[in-house]
Amino acid sequence: MTLPSDYLTYPKRGYGQDIDRYTWRQADQRTPLHWPGDKTVAALIVIPLEFFMLNPSGKPFKHPGAMVTPYPDLRHYTSRDYGNRVGVFRLLKALKVAGLKATFAVNAVLLDKKKPLIEAVLADGHEIAAHGWDTDSIHWGGIDPEVEAAYVARTSDAFTAAGLNPRTWLSPARQQSEQTPDLIKAAGFDICLDWESDSVPWPMATASGPLTCVPLANELDDRKLLIDQRQSEAEWRNQILAARDLLAEEGPRYGGQVMSFTLTPYVTGLPFRLWAVREVFAALASDSQVWSATAQEIADAAI
């Protein structure tokens, strides 16, 4: 049996990759970046503030962290609520003690529900990013374009009404459709955390101009490592610091790079895990090669 003549024909095939949103390049082909103070590692800490409902639609899939057992799944619902009421304030305190900055990605529906929390984040000088509307409003390839446009518009309007003007966007579940970059750029967001195609920021083409992608490492996500992969807190801590060490080692050849990770309040905001968070923060704060920065600061420094 022979293959049809068009079997290997793919209209989007290109040099190095099949995506036309940005130019493919190897690490040794990019111009080295120089972070403020000649630091070699920009440490980006992202803390998602998410709203989980008791009865998510689960379409097209359930958001990571969504309810698991039949309605009403109070066990998981209350643990998520604990994260936004208790755990996140532990993370805020640990950041302040270490003198580090973070980017807080907020579901727009929480802007009214958690005003004291939003005020506390801003008071400590952290960045507020848009994290879509809620965890059940997911962007994906099969979404109706008008529905997705409404998600983005509703999110943008909510932040404006709250007196906030975030530049950074993180999609719920880090999921996009083909038109998501165009929609968020048109809505005024010029930084995106959904992609991790490099260890430095890079420009992505949209219909409204370039969108700066700042890499957020999914492989260092606390929920993925501690919950999904069931690693220990010590292993998680060691992996973050190993990433820092390797990026610092590569500095003379590749210049400044981004070392990023996510802290989920209902995961690392728990009492028995905070020791590992404090050790990570102390190690980053005391390292002369590390620049603690928000996504916005990193994007601006890379331009």
N, C-alpha and C positions, 0 to 999 in steps of 0.2 A: 504494500500500500504506500503510495507517495503522498506527500503533503500538498495541499493546494498552493498554487503560485503566490497567493496573497497572504499565506500563513505568517510570514515574518514582516509583513507590511503594517506599520503602525504610524498613523498620521502625526502623532505628537512626539515621535522619537527625535531626540536631539543629542548634542554633544554632551556627554557626561550624565545627562538626566533627561527625564521626560516632562519636566515642569518648565513653563516659559515665564513664570513670574519673576525669576531672578536668574542671573548668570552663574553657571556652574564654574567653580574654581577649586583647586587644591589648596591646602593650607600654605604651601610654600610659594603660592602665586599671588597672595594678597599683600597689600602694603601694611607693614607692622603698625599697630596702634600704640599710642603712648598715653597712659592714664595720668591724671593729675599726680604730681609728686613723684613721677617716674615709677609708680607702682606697676607691678606686672600682673596682678590678679584683681579683677573687679568682683567683689563678693555681692551677689544679688540674692537677697532673701525675699521670697514671696509668700505672703500669708493670705489664703483665701478666706473670705467671710461669706459663707454660703447659706442660702435658705432652702431647707429640705421640707417638703410637705408630707403629711401623713398618707396621702393618696395620690402619688405621682402617676401620670399617665403611662410612663415607661415607653413613650414613643419618641424617636425610633428605637431607643434603648434606655435603660435606667442609668442615670448619672452615677458615677462611682461614689459610694457613700449613701445612695438612696435607700429607702426602706426595703427590707428583705422579706420579712415574714408577712402573713396575711394581715390585712387592715383590722384593727389599728396597731401598727408596729411601734408601740410606745417605747420599747427597749432601745431601738436605734434612734427614734425621733428625739427622745430626751437626751441621749448622749450627744447628738449633734447640737442640741440647744445648750447643753452644758459647755460645749466648746466656745460658743459665742457669748456666754454669760460669765464663765469662770476661766476656762483654759486660755482664752486669748489675752486676758489681763495678766496672766503669768508670763506669757510670751512678751507682752509689752514691757513688763517690769524687767525681764531678763535683758531685753534689748537696751533699755535705758542704763542698766548697771554696766553693760559692756560698752556702751557708747556707739552702738551700731544702728544703721538705718534699714528700713524694710519697705517693700511695696505691698500694700494691702489691697487685694483684688476683691471688690465688693459687689455682690448681687444687688442690682438697683432696688429691688423690693425691700431691702433691709435699710435703706436710707432713712425711712420714717420709723421703722420698727426698732432700730438700734441707734438712735441719735446720740446718746451718751457715749457709746462705743466709738462712733465715727469722730466725735469731738475729741475723745482721748487719743485716738490715732493721730489726728491733725495737731493736737497740742504738743505731741512729742516729736513733731517734725517729719513724720513719715509720709510717703506718697500714697494717695488714694488712686486706684485704677478701677476701671469699669470691668465687671465680670458678668456682663450680660444681665438679663432680667432676673432669672432665677434658675434653679437646677433642672427645671422641667421645660425650659424654653431652649431647646438644643438646636444648634445650626448643623445641617447635614445635607448631603448631596441630593436627597429627594424632597427637600422642603419646598413648599410653594414660595416663589420669589417674593410675593407680596407679604406673606406671613413673616419671612425673615426680615424684610425691610421694616416691618412694623416692630419686630423685636428690637432692632437696633435703634429705631426712632424713639420707642418707648423708653429704652434705657437711657439714651442721650437726654431726653426731656426730663427724666427723673433727676439726673445729676444736676442739670441746669436749675431745676426748681429748688434743689437743695443748696444752691449757691456754690456748686463745685464745677470745675471744668477740667476733668481728667484728660490727659493726652494718651494714656496707656490703656490698652484693651487686652483682656484675657477672656476667651470664649468659655461658656459653660462646658465642662468636660473636655476643654481644649479641642473642641470639634468645630469644623468649618464646612461650608459649602464652597463651590467654586466662586461664588460672588461675595463671600464674606469680606475679603480684603477690600473690595471696591466699596461696599456698604459702610464699613467702619471708617475708612479714610474720608469718604464723602461726609460722614457725620462729625468729623473733626478730630478723630483719633489718629495720631500719626506714629504711634508705637504699638507693636503687637508682640505678645508673649506666647502665642500658640505654637510657633515653629521652633525647631532646634537643629537647623541644618548646618550650623557652624558653631564655633566657640567664641565668635565675635559678632557684633551687630552687622547686618547687611541690609541694603535697600531692596524692597519688593515693589514691583510695578503694579499700579492700580490705575483705574480710569481717571482718578483725581490727582495723580502724582504719586511720588514714592512713599512707601510705608516702611518705617524702620523696624526690622525684626530684631528683637533682643532675645537671645537663646535662654530658655528655661529648661533645665535638665530634668526630663521625666525620670531618668534612672536614679536620681537622688531624692525623689519625692518621698516624704516620710510615710505617707499612707501606703504607697506601693511597696516599699521595703519592709516596713514594720508590720503592716497588716496583711497585705497580699502575699508577700514572699516570706513572712514570718521570721525576719532576721532579728537579731538582738539589738538593743539600743547601742551597745558597744560597737557592733559591726557597722551600724548606720553612721555613728560618729566617725569611725575610722575611714569609711569610704568618702565622706565629705572632706576630711583632712587630707586623704590621699589624692583626691582631685585637686585640691589647692596646691599640694606639693609638686605634682606633675606639671601643672600649668605654670608655676613659678620656675620650675626647671627649664621649661620651654621658652621662657621669656627672652633670652638672648637671641634665639632664632626666629620666633614668631611674634615677638612683641607682647603687648598687653592682651589678655583674654578674659572671658567671663566665666566665673565659677558660680553656678546658681543652684538653688534648691528650694523646695516648698516645705513650709511648716503648717500643718493642718491643726487648728486649735483643738479639735476633739481627739487628736492623736498625740501630738507632742506637748499639748497643754495639760496632759494628765500628770498627777503628782509623781508617779513612779518613773516618768520619762524625763522630767525636767532637768535632772542632773546631766543627762547627755546633751541637752540643749545648751546648758550653761557652759559645759566644757567646749563645745563647738564655738560658742560665742567668744569665750575667753581666748581660745587659740587664734581666732580670726582677728580679734581686737589687738592682740599683742604682736602680730606678725607685721613686720615693716614692709613686706611686699604686697600686703592686702589693702585694697581701697574699698571701704564699705560704701555702697552707693545704691540709689534707687534706679529703677528701670529708666526713668526720664533722664537722670544724670548720666547714665551710661550711654544712652542714645545720643545725647547732646555732645558728649565728649568724643564720640566716634565719628561725628560729622566733620 
